[in-house]
Amino acid sequence: MRTFSIARGLNCLNFSQVCDGLADCKDCSDEDGTLCTAFRCLYGACVSPNALCNHIPDCLDGSDEMAEKDVKNAWKVCRLEDPSKSLVVENYVGGTTFQSTAFVPDKTVVHLSCRNGYALIGEEKNICDQDQCRYPLSRCVPQCKHVGNLSHTRQCTLNGRPIDCDQSVMPMGTLMSVTCSSGYEKTGGDGLQFCDETGSWVVSKKLPNCGPICGIW
């Protein structure tokens, strides 16, 4: 049995799961377009080049039964564009996962989510309406992992509004002010850091050193 090794992991897939239009690997490496040496259906799966225009629909959407150059013109489709490569687009009916650069057939309702470490900005559901999405396509933005320790007290804001600093992940653009907790002595002033567009904390003002005050806990 031919198998496909998942990138950066030890698990293997049956080769029949490669380029079938369903993302089985978390990084979608099994749906990489460079792996498809045959005809690629609109929703991402590959079929034999012998299946092209043989009057038998092998693609679930029938896109193998028209000349490849006429696919986009003959079908009303919406093109997915996801620069972050973290947007997960699933057919609301059936659960098919589309590639981030795939064409979504007309009238298809999709459910949108993001991979771990990213937050969805926009609608969770959308529909392809002829050749464009009914609503602006949602996007995924990086999130920063929760940071901190008992010696620090934190206050967080996003777009000028207070937010909970104890979330497991924080949205991009979060500003975090850091001072010392009660029972700790501060060396230096309060610190400031923010969550940047890569999902990393960037210190704009050095964080304070906080040492326990003897006899106080």
N, C-alpha and C positions, 0 to 999 in steps of 0.2 A: 504494500500500500504506500503510495507517495504521500509524504507529509510536508507541511510548511511550518518552518520554525518561526515563532512569534518574536519580533524584534525585542531585544533587551529582556528576554525571558526564556524559561526553559520549557514552556508548553508548546505542543505541536498541534496543528490542525490537519484534518484530512484535506488533501489538495482540492477536493471537490468544493470546499468552502472558500477557496481563493477566487476572487473576482466573480462572486455570485450575487453581488448587489447588497450583501449583508455584511456589516462590519463586525467580525468576530473578535478581532484584536482591539484592545483599548485605544491603540494609536492608529487604527484603520490601515495598518501596513498590509493586511490581506486584501485590501481593495485598492492598492496602488495601481494607477493606470499603466505604469510601465510593465506590470506583470501580465497585462492582457494583450496577447499577441493575435487575438481574433477580433471579431466585431463586438463592440461594446454597446449594449442596450442603453436607452436614455436614462434608466434608473441606476445603471452602474454594472450590471452583470455582463459576463462575456458568453458568447455562443460561438460555435464553430463557423469559420468563414463559409463553409458549405451550406450553412443555414440561411445565408443572406439571399433574400428575394427568391426563395424556393416555393412560395405560396403556402408555406406552413409557418405560422407564428411561433417561434421558439422563445422570443422575449415575452415577458409577461405583458408588456405594453405594445407588443406587435411591431416595435421599431425596426426589427430585422427585415420586415417585408416592404421596405422602400429603399431607394438608393440612398447611401450614407450621406451624400452631399445635400440631399433634399430633406433629411430628417427634421431639421429645425424649422424649415419653411413649411413642411407638410403638416407638422403637428404644432399646436399651440402649446408652448412650454415656457417655464420660468427657469432662468439660469441661477443657480446658487452661487453666491460669492462670499467666501469666508476667509479673509486674510489671516485670522488667528488660528485657523485649522483646529478649533476647539468646539465648534458648533455641531451638535448632534441633531440631525434632521430625520425624523421617522414618519413614515406614512401612518396617519392616524388610524386608518383601517388596514390592518394586516401587519403592521410593525416593520415593514421594509425600511432599512436604513439607507439614506441617500449619501453619496459622497459629497464632500464640501464644494465640489465644482461640477456636480451633476445637473442634468435638466430634470425638472419636476413637471410631469404631464399636467395639462389643463384640468381644472376642477379638483385636483388632488389636495386634500387637507393634510397638513403636516403638523406634527408636534415638535417643538423646539426645546432643547436643553443644552447644557454645557458640560464639558468634561470637568473632572475634579480640579479645583484650583481656579476656576473661572466662574463668573456670575453672569446671568442672562440679563441683558438690557433690552426691553421691548416685549412684544406679545409672545405668549407661550404657544399659541396656535396661529396658523396662517393658511391661506388657500391660494393656489395658482389660479389667477383669473385671466384667461387667454394667454397673454405673454408677459404678465407681470404679477408680482405678489399683491394681494389686496391691501396688505398693510406693509409698512417699511420692514424689511427683513431684520429680525433681531440680531444682536451681536453679543459676543462674549468678551468680557473684560477680565483681566487678571485680578486675583485676590491675594492678599498677604496673610500668611499664617499668624495666628495669635502669638504674641511675644510678651514676656514680662516675668517678674518674680515677686516674691513676698515683700522684698525691700522697696519696691516701686509702687507708687499710686499713679494711675493713668486717667487722663480725660481725653475723649476722642470726639472729633467733629467731622462732618462730611458736608461740604457745600455750606458751611457756616452753621449747621444744625448739630446738636449733640446726638451721639449714637453710643450704643453699648460697647464698651471696650473689651468685654469678656466673651465676645463671640469667637468661635473657633477660627474663623477667617474674617478678614476685614476688607471692605470694598476699596478698589483703586481710588486714590484721591483722599483717603482718610488721613487726617492730621492727628497725631498723638502727642499730647503734652505729658511729660514725665517728671514727677517729683518724688521725694522720699516718703515712705509710709510712716505712720505714727510709731515711735519707738526706734526710729533710725535717724542718725545724724547725717546731714547732707554736706558734701564737699563740692563746692561749685554751685552754679545756678540751675534752674529747671532746664530740662532738655526738651527737644522737639524733633520728631521724625515723621515721615509721611510715606504712604504706600504708593510707589510709582507704577508706571504703565507696564513694567515687567513682572509685577507681583513681588517686588522686593522692598524692604524698609530702607529708606535713605535718611540718614541722620543729618539734619540741617543745623542743629544746635546740640553740642555735646551733652550726652545723658549724664546725670549726676552720679557720683559715687556715694553709696549709702551704707554706713556702718552702724551696727546695733549699738544702742546706748546701754552701757553696763547697768544691769539691775532692772532693765525695762524690757518687757516682751509684749 
